[in-house]
């Protein structure tokens, strides 16, 4: 699938070549409701084994996940590409994050280490990539930075991508929802 970019008297229109749907604003933020590990739990066991809020998830009282935002700068565009992703986190850091969630001083915390638990489209295997989570102000999920050496996601997160590449990624994500 591709996105056709057309300029109209009402501004730029992004049109899906697959279904013809038009977007007046290019969608640049995507996310997953659950960590990938969640989908390994049989459907009929999820209610008993999974505790979840909007940004925190515990499975079997021993696997701790938190949601954060992974940003890929678009070097020739005014906005960036964002993925709301999940990562594992140690129990101690999980509890600390939970305790500090409403505390403005949390931005002073050292980054937390974790393992990415979301498949990021077009970047191959991203499950279990090394990441760090950097706290943000109250009510904002942490910033996720890939630290895995020699992975294309780390490279693009650090160097940025072109608007053309961002369009390709967005088209892929949108086609996956058809």
Secondary structure, DSSP 8 states (H G I E B T S, - for coil): --EEEEEETTEEEEEETTT--EESS---EEE-SS-GGGGGS-GGGHHHHEEE-SSEEEETTTEEEEEEEEEE-BTTSSS-EEEEEEEE--HHHHHHHHHHTT-GGGGGS--EEEEE-S--TTSS--TT-EEEEE--STTS-EEEEE--TT-HHHHHHHH-B-HHHHHHHHHHHHHHT-
